[in-house]
C-alpha cells in the first residue's frame, strides 16, 4: 500500500475546461427543464382556443389528427419532466446531457406540430382564425426565446422545426389554392417576414444563451475562488498547528540531553574521580544533541529547497556493503540477524540521499525489533526498482501508518521509542519525495513491517548512464563480502 507521507498543501488546482463546461451545461439544462413547466402550461391553455376557432372551418379529420398528436406530445413531455426530476435533477453534467440528447427530438416534434396549425388554417379558415393561429405561432416563438435559449441545441432544434413547419404550410396552401395568383404576393410577404422572424429569434436566442452561460461561468469561478480560499485558510491553520507542535517537540527533545549534560558536568566538577564513569554518559548526551541538530538541519534544508542533490552512478552492492558494515554491530548487539540481497546493479542517484533513506529505514527497523532479524533487499518490478526493508519487530497498527511520517511522532506503547527523536521517517518521506521516489508501507501489529522505496524508470534516465542491470541470480551479501566490497 502506497502511503501518503506528505501533508496536504494549500494549493488549489483549477478545474479543467472540460469539467467547467460539464458543470455549466448541467446548470443550463437545469434552467431548460425548469422552464418547460410554464411553456407546457401555456401550450395547454392555447390549444383549446385554437381548436375552438378552427372547428367547423377546417377539415375535421385533419384537425382531429393534429389535436391528437399535440395532446400526446404534451402528455409525453409532462412525463419527461417527472423523469428528469426523479432521476436527473440531482445528477452530474454527463447524465443530464445524456438525458437531453436522448429526448431532444421531442422539442423538434413540438415545434413542427405547432407550426402545423398554419397548414390547417392558412387560406382555409376565416381571417380571424388565421390571425389567431398566426398570433399563437408568434407567441410560441417568443416563448421559445425565453424558455429554451438556455440550452442552445434544443432551442435551435425547436426554432428550426417551427419555422420549417410554418413555411411548408404557407407554401403548400398557396400551391393548392384554386386561384393562386392573388395570394402569391401575400404568401411571399409572409414568407419574407417569417425568415426575418426566424433570423431575429436565432440572434436573440444566441445572445440570451451567452448571458446564461456567462452567468454560470462566473458562478463557477466564484465557487472555485471560495474553495481555494477555504483550502488556503485550512492549510494555514494546519501549518500553524504543525509549527507549534514541531517547536514544542523539538524543545522537549533538546531539553532532555542538555539537562542531562549539565548534570553530568556538575557531577564531574564536584567529583573528578568519577570521570571514567561520567564521560560515556556525556558522550551519549552530546551524540543525542548532534543527532537532533543534524535531523533538524536536514528538515530545514529540504523544506527550504536548499538540499543539494548530486546525481551519479551508484553501485548497489557497494552501498549495501557500507550499510552492512554500519548496522551489523547493531544487529549483533541485539542478537538479531541482518541480511542483504541484491543483483549487481548500477543506479543513477545521489548516494548520500540514498544512504540516508535506507539508513533511516534500517535504524527504525532495528530500534523496533527485539527478536528475529532485519532484511535489506533490491527487487525489480517491471520498470520499477524497489528497495525493501523487512523486519520482524512490533509492527505498526493501521491507525498509525500515516502519522508515523509526521515530525516527532512516536507510538507511545512501542518499546525502543524512548531514545528516538521521531524524525527518521519524516526525513525519509521528504527525501523520497525530493528524488521522485515513492514510499510504501505494509505492516501488521506484532508481526513486523516492510518499507518499500520505489524508484520509477524516469528517475534513472540521464545523459551519461541509463539503468544497467545484469541477469545474474540474486547475490546474498554476508558480512565478509560486505567488508571486501567496502
NULUMZA-660457 format. One record per residue (C-alpha): x, y, z; residue in one letter. Coordinates in steps of 0.25 Angstrom, whole numbers, padded with zeros to 4 digits, always signed. Layout:
// residues N
XYZa;...
***
This chain:
// residues 486
+0000+0000+0000x;+0006+0013-0004x;+0006+0023+0007x;+0003+0038+0006x;+0014+0043+0014x;+0013+0058+0011x;+0003+0067+0017x;-0008+0074+0009x;-0004+0086+0002x;-0011+0099+0001x;-0010+0100-0014x;-0023+0099-0021x;-0023+0093-0035x;-0033+0100-0044x;-0043+0091-0051x;-0040+0087-0065x;-0048+0093-0077x;-0056+0080-0079x;-0060+0080-0064x;-0064+0095-0065x;-0072+0092-0078x;-0079+0080-0072x;-0083+0088-0060x;-0088+0100-0067x;-0096+0091-0077x;-0102+0083-0066x;-0107+0097-0060x;-0112+0101-0074x;-0120+0088-0075x;-0126+0091-0061x;-0131+0104-0066x;-0137+0098-0078x;-0144+0087-0071x;-0149+0098-0060x;-0155+0106-0072x;-0162+0094-0078x;-0174+0095-0068x;-0178+0109-0071x;-0176+0106-0086x;-0185+0094-0086x;-0195+0101-0077x;-0196+0112-0088x;-0197+0101-0099x;-0208+0094-0091x;-0216+0107-0090x;-0214+0111-0104x;-0218+0098-0111x;-0233+0099-0107x;-0234+0113-0112x;-0229+0108-0126x;-0237+0096-0127x;-0250+0105-0123x;-0246+0115-0134x;-0243+0105-0145x;-0255+0095-0142x;-0265+0095-0154x;-0255+0103-0162x;-0244+0093-0166x;-0244+0079-0169x;-0249+0071-0157x;-0241+0059-0159x;-0228+0067-0161x;-0232+0075-0148x;-0234+0062-0140x;-0221+0056-0144x;-0213+0069-0141x;-0220+0071-0128x;-0217+0056-0124x;-0203+0058-0127x;-0201+0070-0119x;-0209+0065-0107x;-0200+0052-0108x;-0187+0060-0108x;-0192+0070-0097x;-0195+0057-0088x;-0181+0051-0092x;-0174+0064-0089x;-0181+0065-0075x;-0176+0051-0073x;-0161+0055-0077x;-0162+0066-0066x;-0165+0055-0056x;-0154+0046-0061x;-0144+0058-0060x;-0148+0062-0046x;-0148+0048-0041x;-0135+0043-0047x;-0126+0054-0053x;-0129+0067-0045x;-0118+0064-0035x;-0109+0057-0044x;-0096+0062-0051x;-0094+0068-0064x;-0091+0056-0073x;-0104+0049-0068x;-0112+0062-0071x;-0106+0063-0085x;-0109+0049-0088x;-0124+0051-0084x;-0125+0063-0093x;-0118+0056-0105x;-0128+0045-0103x;-0141+0053-0103x;-0137+0066-0110x;-0145+0060-0122x;-0158+0064-0114x;-0155+0079-0115x;-0153+0078-0130x;-0166+0070-0132x;-0174+0080-0123x;-0169+0092-0131x;-0173+0085-0144x;-0187+0081-0139x;-0189+0096-0134x;-0186+0101-0148x;-0195+0091-0154x;-0207+0100-0149x;-0203+0109-0161x;-0204+0097-0171x;-0218+0094-0165x;-0223+0109-0165x;-0216+0117-0176x;-0225+0121-0187x;-0235+0111-0182x;-0241+0117-0169x;-0247+0131-0167x;-0237+0143-0166x;-0240+0144-0151x;-0236+0129-0149x;-0223+0131-0158x;-0220+0143-0150x;-0221+0135-0136x;-0213+0124-0142x;-0202+0134-0146x;-0202+0140-0132x;-0201+0126-0126x;-0189+0123-0135x;-0183+0136-0132x;-0185+0134-0117x;-0179+0120-0118x;-0166+0126-0124x;-0165+0137-0113x;-0168+0127-0102x;-0157+0118-0108x;-0147+0130-0107x;-0149+0131-0092x;-0151+0117-0089x;-0141+0109-0097x;-0130+0118-0101x;-0122+0114-0088x;-0118+0101-0096x;-0115+0105-0110x;-0116+0091-0117x;-0130+0090-0112x;-0134+0104-0115x;-0129+0103-0129x;-0136+0090-0132x;-0149+0095-0127x;-0148+0108-0135x;-0144+0101-0148x;-0155+0091-0147x;-0165+0102-0144x;-0161+0111-0156x;-0160+0100-0165x;-0174+0095-0162x;-0180+0109-0164x;-0172+0111-0177x;-0177+0098-0182x;-0191+0102-0178x;-0191+0115-0186x;-0184+0109-0198x;-0194+0096-0199x;-0206+0104-0197x;-0202+0115-0207x;-0200+0104-0217x;-0213+0097-0214x;-0221+0110-0216x;-0231+0110-0227x;-0226+0123-0232x;-0212+0125-0226x;-0209+0137-0234x;-0215+0147-0224x;-0209+0141-0212x;-0195+0139-0217x;-0191+0153-0213x;-0197+0151-0199x;-0191+0138-0197x;-0177+0143-0201x;-0178+0155-0192x;-0182+0145-0181x;-0170+0136-0184x;-0161+0148-0184x;-0166+0153-0170x;-0164+0138-0166x;-0150+0138-0170x;-0147+0151-0163x;-0155+0146-0150x;-0146+0133-0151x;-0133+0141-0152x;-0137+0150-0140x;-0140+0138-0132x;-0127+0132-0134x;-0119+0145-0132x;-0127+0148-0119x;-0126+0133-0114x;-0111+0133-0116x;-0110+0146-0108x;-0118+0141-0097x;-0111+0128-0097x;-0098+0135-0095x;-0103+0143-0083x;-0108+0130-0077x;-0094+0123-0080x;-0086+0135-0075x;-0094+0136-0062x;-0092+0121-0059x;-0077+0122-0063x;-0076+0134-0053x;-0083+0126-0042x;-0073+0114-0045x;-0061+0123-0044x;-0066+0129-0031x;-0068+0116-0025x;-0054+0112-0029x;-0049+0124-0022x;-0057+0121-0010x;-0052+0107-0010x;-0037+0112-0012x;-0038+0122+0000x;-0044+0111+0009x;-0033+0102+0006x;-0023+0112+0008x;-0029+0116+0021x;-0029+0102+0026x;-0015+0100+0021x;-0011+0112+0029x;-0017+0107+0041x;-0011+0093+0040x;+0003+0100+0037x;+0002+0108+0050x;-0002+0096+0058x;+0009+0087+0051x;+0019+0098+0054x;+0015+0099+0069x;+0015+0084+0070x;+0029+0084+0064x;+0035+0094+0073x;+0029+0088+0085x;+0034+0075+0082x;+0048+0080+0078x;+0049+0088+0090x;+0045+0076+0099x;+0055+0066+0092x;+0066+0076+0092x;+0064+0080+0107x;+0066+0065+0112x;+0080+0063+0107x;+0084+0077+0110x;+0079+0076+0124x;+0086+0062+0126x;+0099+0068+0120x;+0098+0080+0131x;+0096+0070+0142x;+0108+0061+0137x;+0117+0074+0136x;+0113+0078+0151x;+0115+0064+0156x;+0129+0063+0149x;+0132+0077+0155x;+0129+0072+0169x;+0135+0058+0168x;+0146+0058+0157x;+0150+0044+0161x;+0137+0039+0154x;+0142+0044+0141x;+0143+0030+0135x;+0128+0027+0139x;+0123+0040+0135x;+0130+0042+0121x;+0122+0032+0114x;+0109+0038+0118x;+0114+0052+0114x;+0117+0046+0100x;+0104+0039+0099x;+0097+0053+0102x;+0106+0060+0093x;+0103+0050+0082x;+0088+0051+0084x;+0089+0067+0083x;+0097+0065+0070x;+0087+0055+0064x;+0075+0064+0067x;+0082+0077+0061x;+0086+0069+0049x;+0072+0064+0047x;+0066+0078+0049x;+0076+0084+0039x;+0073+0073+0029x;+0058+0076+0030x;+0060+0091+0029x;+0069+0090+0016x;+0058+0080+0010x;+0047+0089+0013x;+0054+0102+0009x;+0058+0095-0004x;+0073+0097-0001x;+0076+0082-0001x;+0086+0079-0012x;+0085+0067-0019x;+0097+0061-0027x;+0093+0050-0036x;+0104+0040-0040x;+0105+0025-0043x;+0103+0017-0030x;+0107+0003-0028x;+0097-0004-0021x;+0106-0015-0016x;+0116-0006-0010x;+0104+0003-0004x;+0099-0010+0003x;+0113-0014+0008x;+0114+0000+0014x;+0101-0001+0021x;+0104-0015+0026x;+0117-0010+0032x;+0109+0001+0039x;+0098-0008+0044x;+0104-0022+0047x;+0109-0017+0060x;+0095-0012+0064x;+0089-0026+0060x;+0100-0033+0068x;+0098-0025+0080x;+0083-0028+0080x;+0085-0043+0075x;+0077-0040+0062x;+0080-0046+0048x;+0083-0036+0038x;+0084-0040+0023x;+0084-0032+0010x;+0082-0037-0004x;+0083-0030-0018x;+0087-0033-0032x;+0099-0025-0038x;+0092-0012-0041x;+0096+0002-0044x;+0087+0013-0041x;+0086+0028-0045x;+0084+0034-0032x;+0090+0042-0021x;+0098+0033-0012x;+0097+0041+0000x;+0082+0043-0001x;+0080+0028-0004x;+0089+0024+0008x;+0081+0034+0017x;+0068+0028+0013x;+0072+0013+0015x;+0080+0016+0027x;+0068+0023+0034x;+0059+0011+0030x;+0069+0001+0035x;+0071+0009+0048x;+0056+0009+0050x;+0055-0006+0048x;+0066-0009+0058x;+0060+0000+0068x;+0047-0007+0068x;+0051-0021+0066x;+0054-0030+0079x;+0055-0043+0072x;+0057-0049+0058x;+0064-0040+0049x;+0064-0029+0038x;+0066-0031+0023x;+0070-0021+0013x;+0068-0024-0002x;+0066-0019-0016x;+0056-0025-0026x;+0051-0021-0040x;+0036-0020-0043x;+0034-0017-0058x;+0040-0004-0060x;+0042+0000-0045x;+0053-0003-0035x;+0049-0006-0021x;+0057-0005-0009x;+0051-0013+0003x;+0054-0013+0018x;+0047-0024+0025x;+0047-0026+0040x;+0041-0036+0050x;+0038-0025+0060x;+0026-0019+0067x;+0019-0015+0055x;+0010-0002+0053x;-0005-0002+0055x;-0013+0003+0043x;-0017+0015+0050x;-0003+0020+0052x;+0002+0017+0038x;+0000+0031+0033x;+0004+0038+0045x;+0018+0031+0047x;+0023+0040+0036x;+0020+0053+0044x;+0031+0061+0051x;+0033+0055+0065x;+0022+0045+0065x;+0025+0033+0073x;+0016+0021+0076x;+0015+0022+0091x;+0013+0007+0094x;+0025+0003+0085x;+0038-0001+0093x;+0050+0005+0087x;+0044+0019+0084x;+0049+0025+0097x;+0062+0029+0091x;+0056+0032+0077x;+0055+0046+0072x;+0043+0043+0063x;+0050+0050+0051x;+0056+0038+0044x;+0043+0034+0036x;+0040+0049+0033x;+0053+0051+0027x;+0051+0038+0019x;+0038+0043+0014x;+0043+0057+0010x;+0055+0051+0003x;+0047+0041-0005x;+0038+0052-0010x;+0050+0061-0013x;+0056+0050-0022x;+0043+0046-0029x;+0042+0033-0022x;+0030+0026-0016x;+0029+0021-0001x;+0020+0009+0002x;+0018+0002+0015x;+0012-0012+0019x;+0011-0015+0034x;+0003-0023+0044x;+0004-0021+0059x;+0013-0031+0066x;+0016-0037+0052x;+0026-0027+0046x;+0027-0017+0035x;+0032-0015+0021x;+0036-0002+0016x;+0038+0000+0001x;+0045+0011-0007x;+0040+0010-0021x;+0049+0016-0032x;+0041+0019-0045x;+0049+0018-0058x;+0049+0033-0061x;+0058+0035-0049x;+0068+0026-0055x;+0070+0034-0068x;+0082+0042-0070x;+0091+0046-0082x;+0103+0038-0077x;+0096+0026-0071x;+0083+0018-0073x;+0079+0007-0063x;+0089-0005-0064x;+0084-0018-0058x;+0091-0031-0060x;+0083-0044-0061x;+0091-0052-0051x;+0084-0059-0039x;+0081-0052-0026x;+0094-0050-0018x;+0093-0050-0003x;+0104-0041+0003x;+0109-0046+0016x;+0118-0039+0026x;+0131-0044+0019x;+0126-0040+0005x;+0121-0026+0010x;+0135-0023+0017x;+0142-0028+0004x;+0133-0019-0005x;+0135-0007+0005x;
***
